[in-house]
Amino acid sequence: MTSIVLGDDHAVFAESLVSVLARQGFRVPALARSLTGTIEAVHHHRPDICLLGRRFSDGDGVGAICHIIAVSPATRIVILAADGDTDAMRKAVRLGAAGYVPKTWGVRRLVHALGRVIDGAVVLDAPRAGGGRSDVSEARRLAAHLTARERECLALLVEGLDTPAMTLRLGVSTTTVRSHVQGLLTKLGVHSRLEAATFAVRYDLVDHDQHGPEGRTRTG
């Protein structure tokens, strides 16, 4: 079983990704939310792969590549990036990274990439640069098609809730929750709950006040 240490300071994304990786047959012995913690976890667990975010309060993930290799030379490092910094991608490869991929990749694509990395390949695909404001506008255009209940479900996905927890929170059936979730996935053009949560956080699509009484809808 391939072991992965995940280092990322975005709690929702990281915790969701750990769950996804576990369901895909990977072992995740540690999740760290700082560069220092990630290096310590890699040193302790000596994983096959270190999935590493770019931005931390204590530094840039690319700059930590040498430190991770020093404490665990056999660990393959894959950078999870949310920006289109191709210079950083080239630097990561020079420093010894085995991969540089977008955080917005779907589960299947990421799992495939991890398999290639374990087989010895280097996987590179920097997030598309230059989208900026047009990407935000497009994301909000897609989100405008969500119903009130779909928006509420999207906010719960961002919180990290699974289907049973969502049914309790919303007071509706499992079938209804699944229907709403499938609807929002289709409208946002994503393929998994993790992608939906990441998409919502990246483009600030969730109204953080919508869980109050005024934000609730009465029917499923």
C-alpha positions as a Markdown table, in Angstrom:
| # | Residue | x | y | z |
|---|---|---|---|---|
| 1 | Met | 0.0 | 0.0 | 0.0 |
| 2 | Thr | 1.5 | 3.3 | -1.1 |
| 3 | Ser | 2.0 | 5.7 | 1.9 |
| 4 | Ile | 1.5 | 9.4 | 1.6 |
| 5 | Val | 2.3 | 12.3 | 3.9 |
| 6 | Leu | 0.1 | 15.3 | 3.1 |
| 7 | Gly | 1.3 | 18.8 | 3.9 |
| 8 | Asp | -1.2 | 21.6 | 3.2 |
| 9 | Asp | -2.5 | 24.5 | 5.3 |
| 10 | His | -6.0 | 24.6 | 3.9 |
| 11 | Ala | -8.0 | 22.5 | 6.5 |
| 12 | Val | -11.1 | 21.7 | 4.3 |
| 13 | Phe | -9.1 | 20.7 | 1.3 |
| 14 | Ala | -6.5 | 18.7 | 3.2 |
| 15 | Glu | -9.0 | 16.7 | 5.3 |
| 16 | Ser | -11.2 | 16.0 | 2.3 |
| 17 | Leu | -8.2 | 14.8 | 0.3 |
| 18 | Val | -7.1 | 12.5 | 3.1 |
| 19 | Ser | -10.5 | 10.8 | 3.0 |
| 20 | Val | -10.4 | 10.5 | -0.7 |
| 21 | Leu | -6.9 | 9.0 | -0.8 |
| 22 | Ala | -7.9 | 6.5 | 1.9 |
| 23 | Arg | -10.9 | 5.4 | -0.1 |
| 24 | Gln | -8.6 | 5.0 | -3.2 |
| 25 | Gly | -6.4 | 2.6 | -1.3 |
| 26 | Phe | -3.6 | 4.9 | -0.1 |
| 27 | Arg | -2.3 | 5.0 | 3.4 |
| 28 | Val | -2.0 | 8.5 | 4.9 |
| 29 | Pro | -0.1 | 8.3 | 8.2 |
| 30 | Ala | 0.1 | 12.0 | 8.7 |
| 31 | Leu | -1.4 | 15.3 | 7.7 |
| 32 | Ala | 0.6 | 18.5 | 8.5 |
| 33 | Arg | -0.5 | 22.1 | 8.1 |
| 34 | Ser | 3.0 | 23.7 | 8.3 |
| 35 | Leu | 6.2 | 23.1 | 6.4 |
| 36 | Thr | 8.0 | 22.3 | 9.7 |
| 37 | Gly | 5.3 | 19.8 | 10.6 |
| 38 | Thr | 5.5 | 18.2 | 7.1 |
| 39 | Ile | 9.2 | 17.8 | 7.2 |
| 40 | Glu | 9.0 | 16.2 | 10.7 |
| 41 | Ala | 6.2 | 13.9 | 9.5 |
| 42 | Val | 8.2 | 12.8 | 6.5 |
| 43 | His | 11.2 | 12.2 | 8.7 |
| 44 | His | 9.2 | 10.1 | 11.1 |
| 45 | His | 7.1 | 8.1 | 8.6 |
| 46 | Arg | 9.4 | 7.9 | 5.5 |
| 47 | Pro | 6.4 | 7.8 | 3.1 |
| 48 | Asp | 6.5 | 6.8 | -0.5 |
| 49 | Ile | 5.1 | 10.2 | -1.5 |
| 50 | Cys | 4.9 | 13.6 | 0.1 |
| 51 | Leu | 2.0 | 15.6 | -1.3 |
| 52 | Leu | 3.0 | 19.2 | -0.6 |
| 53 | Gly | 1.1 | 22.5 | -0.9 |
| 54 | Arg | 2.7 | 25.7 | -2.1 |
| 55 | Arg | 1.8 | 28.3 | 0.5 |
| 56 | Phe | 2.3 | 27.9 | 4.2 |
| 57 | Ser | 2.5 | 30.5 | 7.0 |
| 58 | Asp | 6.1 | 29.3 | 7.5 |
| 59 | Gly | 7.3 | 29.3 | 3.9 |
| 60 | Asp | 6.9 | 28.1 | 0.3 |
| 61 | Gly | 6.6 | 24.4 | -0.3 |
| 62 | Val | 9.0 | 24.5 | -3.3 |
| 63 | Gly | 11.7 | 25.9 | -1.0 |
| 64 | Ala | 11.2 | 22.9 | 1.4 |
| 65 | Ile | 11.9 | 20.2 | -1.3 |
| 66 | Cys | 15.6 | 19.9 | -0.4 |
| 67 | His | 14.8 | 19.6 | 3.3 |
| 68 | Ile | 12.3 | 16.8 | 2.7 |
| 69 | Ile | 14.7 | 14.9 | 0.4 |
| 70 | Ala | 17.4 | 15.3 | 3.1 |
| 71 | Val | 15.3 | 13.6 | 5.8 |
| 72 | Ser | 13.9 | 11.0 | 3.5 |
| 73 | Pro | 15.7 | 10.5 | 0.2 |
| 74 | Ala | 13.4 | 7.8 | -1.1 |
| 75 | Thr | 10.3 | 9.9 | -0.7 |
| 76 | Arg | 8.9 | 11.2 | -4.0 |
| 77 | Ile | 7.6 | 14.8 | -3.7 |
| 78 | Val | 4.5 | 16.1 | -5.6 |
| 79 | Ile | 3.7 | 19.8 | -5.3 |
| 80 | Leu | -0.1 | 20.7 | -5.2 |
| 81 | Ala | -0.4 | 24.2 | -6.6 |
| 82 | Ala | -3.2 | 26.6 | -6.9 |
| 83 | Asp | -1.4 | 29.1 | -9.1 |
| 84 | Gly | 0.1 | 29.2 | -12.6 |
| 85 | Asp | 3.7 | 29.9 | -11.6 |
| 86 | Thr | 5.6 | 28.0 | -14.2 |
| 87 | Asp | 8.9 | 29.3 | -12.8 |
| 88 | Ala | 8.1 | 27.6 | -9.5 |
| 89 | Met | 7.3 | 24.4 | -11.4 |
| 90 | Arg | 10.7 | 24.5 | -13.1 |
| 91 | Lys | 12.4 | 25.3 | -9.8 |
| 92 | Ala | 10.6 | 22.4 | -8.2 |
| 93 | Val | 11.8 | 20.0 | -10.8 |
| 94 | Arg | 15.4 | 21.3 | -10.5 |
| 95 | Leu | 15.2 | 20.7 | -6.8 |
| 96 | Gly | 14.1 | 17.1 | -7.2 |
| 97 | Ala | 10.3 | 17.1 | -7.2 |
| 98 | Ala | 8.6 | 14.2 | -9.0 |
| 99 | Gly | 5.5 | 16.1 | -9.7 |
| 100 | Tyr | 3.8 | 19.5 | -9.9 |
| 101 | Val | 0.0 | 19.4 | -10.4 |
| 102 | Pro | -3.0 | 21.6 | -9.9 |
| 103 | Lys | -5.1 | 21.3 | -6.7 |
| 104 | Thr | -8.2 | 21.4 | -8.9 |
| 105 | Trp | -7.5 | 18.1 | -10.5 |
| 106 | Gly | -10.2 | 15.4 | -10.2 |
| 107 | Val | -9.7 | 12.4 | -8.0 |
| 108 | Arg | -9.1 | 10.0 | -10.9 |
| 109 | Arg | -6.5 | 12.2 | -12.5 |
| 110 | Leu | -4.6 | 12.7 | -9.3 |
| 111 | Val | -4.7 | 9.0 | -8.4 |
| 112 | His | -3.4 | 8.2 | -11.9 |
| 113 | Ala | -0.6 | 10.8 | -11.5 |
| 114 | Leu | 0.4 | 9.3 | -8.1 |
| 115 | Gly | 0.6 | 5.9 | -9.7 |
| 116 | Arg | 2.9 | 7.3 | -12.4 |
| 117 | Val | 5.1 | 8.9 | -9.8 |
| 118 | Ile | 5.5 | 5.6 | -7.9 |
| 119 | Asp | 6.5 | 4.0 | -11.2 |
| 120 | Gly | 9.3 | 6.6 | -11.5 |
| 121 | Ala | 7.7 | 9.1 | -13.8 |
| 122 | Val | 7.8 | 12.9 | -13.4 |
| 123 | Val | 4.3 | 14.4 | -13.7 |
| 124 | Leu | 4.0 | 18.1 | -14.6 |
| 125 | Asp | 1.0 | 20.2 | -15.2 |
| 126 | Ala | 1.0 | 23.8 | -13.8 |
| 127 | Pro | -2.4 | 25.4 | -13.2 |
| 128 | Arg | -3.5 | 27.6 | -16.0 |
| 129 | Ala | -2.0 | 31.0 | -15.6 |
| 130 | Gly | -3.6 | 34.3 | -16.6 |
| 131 | Gly | -7.2 | 33.3 | -15.9 |
| 132 | Gly | -7.6 | 35.8 | -13.0 |
| 133 | Arg | -10.7 | 37.8 | -13.1 |
| 134 | Ser | -12.2 | 35.9 | -16.0 |
| 135 | Asp | -12.0 | 32.6 | -14.1 |
| 136 | Val | -13.7 | 34.2 | -11.1 |
| 137 | Ser | -16.5 | 35.6 | -13.3 |
| 138 | Glu | -17.0 | 32.2 | -14.9 |
| 139 | Ala | -17.1 | 30.5 | -11.5 |
| 140 | Arg | -19.7 | 32.9 | -10.3 |
| 141 | Arg | -21.7 | 32.6 | -13.5 |
| 142 | Leu | -21.9 | 28.8 | -12.9 |
| 143 | Ala | -22.7 | 29.2 | -9.2 |
| 144 | Ala | -25.6 | 31.6 | -10.1 |
| 145 | His | -27.5 | 28.6 | -11.5 |
| 146 | Leu | -27.5 | 26.8 | -8.2 |
| 147 | Thr | -30.7 | 26.6 | -6.2 |
| 148 | Ala | -30.8 | 27.8 | -2.6 |
| 149 | Arg | -30.7 | 24.2 | -1.3 |
| 150 | Glu | -27.8 | 23.4 | -3.7 |
| 151 | Arg | -25.9 | 26.4 | -2.3 |
| 152 | Glu | -26.5 | 25.2 | 1.2 |
| 153 | Cys | -25.3 | 21.7 | 0.3 |
| 154 | Leu | -22.2 | 23.2 | -1.3 |
| 155 | Ala | -21.5 | 25.1 | 2.0 |
| 156 | Leu | -21.8 | 21.8 | 3.9 |
| 157 | Leu | -19.3 | 20.1 | 1.5 |
| 158 | Val | -16.9 | 22.9 | 2.2 |
| 159 | Glu | -17.4 | 22.2 | 5.9 |
| 160 | Gly | -16.4 | 18.6 | 5.2 |
| 161 | Leu | -19.8 | 17.0 | 6.0 |
| 162 | Asp | -20.7 | 13.6 | 4.4 |
| 163 | Thr | -24.1 | 12.5 | 3.3 |
| 164 | Pro | -25.4 | 11.3 | 6.7 |
| 165 | Ala | -24.3 | 14.5 | 8.4 |
| 166 | Met | -25.9 | 16.6 | 5.7 |
| 167 | Thr | -29.2 | 14.8 | 6.0 |
| 168 | Leu | -29.2 | 15.6 | 9.8 |
| 169 | Arg | -28.2 | 19.2 | 9.3 |
| 170 | Leu | -30.8 | 19.8 | 6.5 |
| 171 | Gly | -33.6 | 17.6 | 7.9 |
| 172 | Val | -34.1 | 15.8 | 4.5 |
| 173 | Ser | -33.7 | 12.3 | 3.2 |
| 174 | Thr | -30.5 | 10.8 | 1.9 |
| 175 | Thr | -31.9 | 10.6 | -1.6 |
| 176 | Thr | -32.7 | 14.3 | -1.5 |
| 177 | Val | -29.2 | 15.2 | -0.4 |
| 178 | Arg | -27.7 | 13.1 | -3.1 |
| 179 | Ser | -29.9 | 14.7 | -5.7 |
| 180 | His | -28.9 | 18.2 | -4.6 |
| 181 | Val | -25.2 | 17.3 | -4.5 |
| 182 | Gln | -25.4 | 15.7 | -8.0 |
| 183 | Gly | -27.2 | 18.8 | -9.2 |
| 184 | Leu | -24.5 | 21.2 | -7.9 |
| 185 | Leu | -21.7 | 19.0 | -9.3 |
| 186 | Thr | -23.3 | 19.1 | -12.7 |
| 187 | Lys | -23.9 | 22.8 | -12.7 |
| 188 | Leu | -20.4 | 23.6 | -11.5 |
| 189 | Gly | -18.8 | 21.3 | -14.0 |
| 190 | Val | -16.9 | 19.2 | -11.4 |
| 191 | His | -16.8 | 15.5 | -10.9 |
| 192 | Ser | -16.5 | 14.9 | -7.1 |
| 193 | Arg | -17.4 | 16.4 | -3.8 |
| 194 | Leu | -13.8 | 17.3 | -3.2 |
| 195 | Glu | -13.6 | 19.2 | -6.5 |
| 196 | Ala | -16.8 | 21.0 | -5.6 |
| 197 | Ala | -15.4 | 22.0 | -2.2 |
| 198 | Thr | -12.1 | 23.1 | -3.6 |
| 199 | Phe | -13.8 | 25.1 | -6.4 |
| 200 | Ala | -16.1 | 26.8 | -3.9 |
| 201 | Val | -13.2 | 27.8 | -1.6 |
| 202 | Arg | -11.0 | 28.9 | -4.5 |
| 203 | Tyr | -13.6 | 31.3 | -5.9 |
| 204 | Asp | -15.2 | 32.3 | -2.6 |
| 205 | Leu | -18.6 | 30.9 | -3.7 |
| 206 | Val | -19.9 | 30.2 | -0.2 |
| 207 | Asp | -21.9 | 32.7 | 1.8 |
| 208 | His | -20.6 | 32.1 | 5.3 |
| 209 | Asp | -23.8 | 33.6 | 6.8 |
| 210 | Gln | -26.2 | 31.4 | 4.9 |
| 211 | His | -26.5 | 28.8 | 7.7 |
| 212 | Gly | -28.4 | 31.2 | 9.8 |
| 213 | Pro | -32.2 | 31.0 | 10.0 |
| 214 | Glu | -32.7 | 33.4 | 7.2 |
| 215 | Gly | -30.6 | 31.3 | 4.9 |
| 216 | Arg | -32.5 | 28.1 | 5.4 |
| 217 | Thr | -35.1 | 26.8 | 2.9 |
| 218 | Arg | -38.1 | 24.9 | 4.1 |
| 219 | Thr | -38.4 | 22.1 | 1.6 |
| 220 | Gly | -36.0 | 19.6 | 0.1 |
